[in-house]
Amino acid sequence: MSASRRQWLWPLALAASTVFGLLSALVGEGGLWWLLCWVALALPLATIALCVVRRRLSNDP
């Protein structure tokens, strides 16, 4: 895998997850759609939280 492809893989995956979550919130009528919406929109936030925790743990003396 090339370096540029590897660099953009996760940002594109998170962007696709966000777009899917927003569209499922707009189109869905409840039930499974709401669950998919919550999971898809929580994925980028969970990724951010994981990165913050990992960074703080690695910089801790």
N, C-alpha and C positions, 0 to 999 in steps of 0.2 A: 504494500500500500504506500502510495506516495506521501510525502510529508504534508503537502497542502490538503490532501484528502483527509488525512488523519487529524489535522488541525481543525478542520471544519465539520467533522463528523458529529460531535456532541452538540455544538451550537445549532446545527440544522435539525438534529433529532429533538432538541428541546423546543425549537421553533415550531416544528411539526406537531408536537404534543400540545403546545399552546393553541395553535390554530384549530386542531381537532377539538380541544376542550371548549373553545369559544363557539365553534360551529355546533357542537352537540348541545350546548346550552341554549343556543338560539333555535335550533330545529327540533330538539327533543321535547317530548310531551310528558316527561316524568319517568319515574321508575328506573329502568336500566340506563336511560340517557343521562339522568342526573348523577348517577353513580359514575358513569364514564366521564362526565364533565368534571366532577370533583377530583377524580384520580388524575386525569390529564392535566388539570390546572395546578394540582398540588405537586406534580413531579418536578417542575422547575424550582419551586420553592424548597422542596426537600433537597434538591441538588445544591442549591445555594447554602442551605443550613449545613449540609455535610461538608462542603468546601470550607466554610467558616470554622467549623469545629476541627477539621483536620489541620487547618493553618494555625489555629491557636494552640493545638497540642504539639505541633512541630516546633513552634517558637518558644514553648515553655521551657525555661532553664532547669 
